[in-house]
């Protein structure tokens, strides 16, 4: 029987920018409540854990510069400290007491999940408090200080993994993770997001394809605003599985920011709970199809704090613990979509975005860009 680990640790709400900040810890507590109410961690084959992994400063420095780490430490104890060049003390990332320790704890939680899967003791592991995908090597950005995802992926690389696929379904481009592994062909980063033309961080264009030693290993699917479930799922399906089949990842790491929901106050996408759930089910299946079941899932954005985040992340935990039937949240989304292999429309904005990505990426992996002609 497959086993799954769920990191549930209320201490992680210490990552808190204050009562006026959109990234409110209450969303995590509400999700933990839903997980408990549905009994998802009280069943055979599922284990619940605190954040127990020992993240050393050496682990942190595999991703972040010493100068940035020192700045975060300083901001943690000096109430009047700010360093705008490193993104600390801004509206997005205000300093708070204990910032260093709080962010290290998030890194510990994600590394706990990564080590559980890497050990072979668990197939799937989830840390909903993780997903700080905007954290850059030398600066904080977009509500993110240290990049817990990159820290864990780097740990996996340092401990024998050679092919890691990173899938990012947050409405915002996963720029921090992409940046860290921009020139590393051991990590295939795929981000599907609202176009940078209309949303922070303004990056993630289809022409952004990786560094000179890793061309085609940074994959971006920028979509127009207000995309609905069927269009989003069609785009995801048109790019991801073929690349995974060719790349043959040993493990999949996925970021599940749920701010692509139509009710999210900070984005312009049009997904429903149903569409988001379907994307999680697809990623789960990809893990089994292409990565021998090895899957690490983290949270991310999501600012409809009561109506969306707890419901869809409870679905994520249910999927990762093979208990989908126990969670029934819906808001009536239409998730049926036409596979791109049945034809694409050059006058359709989503199809044009998908084909731009395929044409820039697929030939670099020896794959046909056009699913119809085979060229």
N, C-alpha and C positions, 0 to 999 in steps of 0.2 A: 504493500500500500504506500502511495506517495505521501510525503509529509510536507507541511507548510509551517512557516514561522511568521508570526505577526508581532512586530515591536509595538508595544503599548506602554508608554512611559509619560505620565503626566508631568514629570519634571521638565519635559521638553518645552512646556509653555513659557519657560524662562526666556526663550527667544521672542522678545516682546518689545516692539518699538513704541509702545504707549497707546493710550485709549483712543486717540484720534487717527491712528494708522490703519490703513485698509487690511494689512496682514494680521488680523486679530486672532489671538490664540484660542478664542472661544470656538472657532470652527473645528479645531482639533479635538477639544473636549467634547463637543457635540457629536463628533464622529465616534470617539471612543464610547460614548453613551449608546449610540446605535449598534455598534459592534457587540456590546454587552447585552443589549436588549434582544438582539437576534441570536445570541448564544454562539456566535461564530468561532470563538476561541475555546469553547467548552465541548469539543467533539473529538472523536478519535482521529489521529493523524494531524492534529493542529496543536501547535505549542505557542504560548504567549511569552514574550520576553521583555525585559527592560533593556535599555541601551547599555550593553556590557562591554563592548569592544574597546580595547585600549588604543586610542588614537594618539600617537606620539607627535611631538613637534616635527620630528623627521618626516612622518607621514604627511603632515601639513605642508612642509617645505618641498615636497615632491610636486606640489601644485602651485603654491603661493610663494611670493618673494619674501625674503626675511624682513625687508623694510615694511611691507604691508602688514605682516603678522605683528611686528612691533608697534605699528600705528594702532592696530585693533586693541592690543593690550593696553596701550596708553589711554585710548578712548574708554576702556572699561572702567578706569579708576579716576579719570580726570573729568569732572563735570563740564568744564568749559573747553574741552578739547574738540577740535574739528580739523579735518584735513580734506578739503574739497577735491584736491587732485587725486586722492585715494578713495573718494566717494563716501567719506565718513563725515557725518554732521550735515548731510543734505536732507531735503524733505523726504526723499525716498528711503534713505538709510540714516536716520538720526542716531546719535550715539546713545547708549544706555548702560547703566551700571552692570558689570559682569558680561559685557558683550562677547568677549573672547571665550569665556567658559561656556556660555549658552550656545554659541555656535559650534564649539568643539563637541558639545553634547549631541547636537544634531548630526555632526559627522560620525560620532560614535554609534548612533542609532542606525545610520545607513550602513556603516561598516559591519555592525552586528548582523544585519540582513545579508550583506555580501559574504561574510565569512561562513554563515550558516549554509548558503548554497555552495560556496566553493569547497566546503568540507565534504560534500556529498551526503550529509545527514538530512538535508532538506532539498526538495525540488524547487519550491517557491518561497520567497520571503518578501515581506512588505514593511516599509517604514513610511507611514503617512506624514510624519513630521519633516521628512526630507524633501529634496527636490529644489534646492537653491541654485538653480541652473544659470543664473545671471552672474554669479560670483566670478570675477576675473582674477588672473594671477596676481595682479598688482593693485586691484581696487575693488571696492564693494559697488554693487550696482543693482537696481531693480529689486529692492527689498532683500537682497542676498549679500551676505558677508563672505564666509568661507564657502567654497563649492563642495558640499558633501558628496555629490555625485562623482565629480572628478577625483576627489580623494579616494573614494572606494574603487573606482575603475583603475586608478593608478596602482592601488594595493593589489588588485587582481592581476594586473600586468606584472607586477613585481613578484608575484607568487605563482607563476607558471602559465597563466592564460595568455594566449597569443592572438585570439580573434574575439573581440567583444563588440556586440552591436548595441548601440544606444538609440532608443526610440523616444522622441519627445512629442507629446500631443497637447502640450500647453498652448494656449492661444498666442503666447509670445514666443519668439524665436529663442531656441536654446543656445544663445550665443556664448555663454561662459564655457560650457562643456565643449562645444565645437572649437573654441579658441585654444583650449588646452591641448586638444588632440588634432589640431589643424593639419599638422605635418606628420602624423603617425598612422600608417596604414594598418596597424593592429586594431584600431578602433574605427568602426563605421558609425558615424553619427547621422541620424535622420531626424529632421525636425519638420513637422507640418504645423503651420501657424498662419495667423492673419498677416498679410503682407506688411513689410516694414514701411511701405508707403503711407499706411494709415495707423500704425501702432508701434509703440516702443518695442524693441530698441532701435528700430529703423534698419535692421540688417536681415540677413537670411534670404538673400535673393537667389534665384535658381542658378545664377552664374557664379555663386560662391561654392566652389567644388573641392576645396582642400589645397594644401601646400604642394610644392614641387615633388616631394617624395610620397605624396598621398593623394594624387589627383583622383577625384571620384569617390573619396572616402568621407567627404563632407557633403551631405545631401540635404537640400532645402526644397520644401514644397510650400511656397508662399501663396496663400489663397486670398481672394477678394473678401471684403467684409460682408457680413450677413449671410454667409454660406450656410445652408441647411444640412440636415443629417445625411440625406442620400448623396448630395454632391460631395460632402466631406469624406464620407466612407468610400465613395468611388475613387477619389483622388488618392486616399491612403492605400487602397487595394491595388491601384494602378502602378505604384512605385515600390512599396515595401517588400512584399513576398518574393518578387523576382530577385531583388538585390540580396535578400537574406539567403535564398537558395544558392546563389552564386558565392556569397561570402562565407557561408558555413560557420556561423558564430558558435563558439563554445559556450557562450552564456549571453543572455539578453538582459540589459538594464533598461528600464522604462520610467519616464517621468510623466505623471498623470495630473498635471495642472488642469483644473476643471473650469477655468475661466473662459472656455469656448462656449459655455452655455449662453443661451439667448437672454437670460436674466442677469448676467454678470454686469456689474456697474462700471467696470474698467475696460471692457473690450467691446468689439462690434460684431462678434460672430453670432451664429443662429442655431447652435446645436441644442438638442434636448437631452434630458437624462437618458433617454432610450438610445440616442445616437452615441453618447459618451460610453454607455455600458457596452454597446456593440463593439466599439473600438477596443475596449479592455478585453472583451472576449476574443477578438481577433489577435491581439498581442499574446494572450494566453495560448492560443492555438499555434501561433508562430513559434513560441518557446518549445512546444512539443514537436512541431514539424521540423524545426531547423536547429535547435540547440539542446537536444536531448532533455528537454523539460526544464532546463536551468533558467530561472527567471527571478530577477530582483526588481521590485516595483517600489517607487517612492511617490510622494505627493507632489506639491508644487503650488501654483497659483490657484485662485478661486476666492471670489469676494462676495458672492451671494451666500452669506455666512450661515444662514439657517435653512434656506429653501433648497440649496443645491449641494454645497460641499458635503455635509454629513450623509446625504442620501446617496450620492454617486460614489463617494469613497467607501461607503458600506458595501455597495455593489462590488467595488474593486476587491475588497477583502473576501467577500463571498466567492468571487471568481477564483481568486488565488488559493482559496482553501477548498475548492470543489464543492461549494454549497450554494450555487447560484439560485437554486429553487427556493431558498429560504428568504430571499429578499425580493420584494415586488414593487419597488418604487417606479413610477412612470409619470411622464407628462405628455404622453400621446404622440411621441415623435414617429416619423415615418423612416424606417431604416432599410427598406428595400432599395437596392441600387443596381444599375446596369453596369456590368463589368466593361472596362475600356476595350477589351478584345472584341467586343461586339460592334465597335465603331466609336469614333470620336468626332466632335463637332468643332471645326475651327472657328466658328462664330460664338462658341460658348466660352466665357471667361475662365471657368474652372478647367475645362479641357485644355485650353491654351496654356494655362499655368502648369498643368501636369505634363503636357508634351514638351514644354520648355525644360522642365527638370529631366525628363527621360532623355531628351536629345543631348543635354549637357553631361549626363552621368552614365547612361547605360552603355554607350560604345566603349567607355574606359574600362568596363568590366566584361567586354566581349558580348554584350547583350544587344539585341535589336531595339532601337529607339521607338520604331513604329510597330505597335502590336498587330497591325493589320497586314502591312506589306512585308514585315520581317526585316526591314532595313533600319 
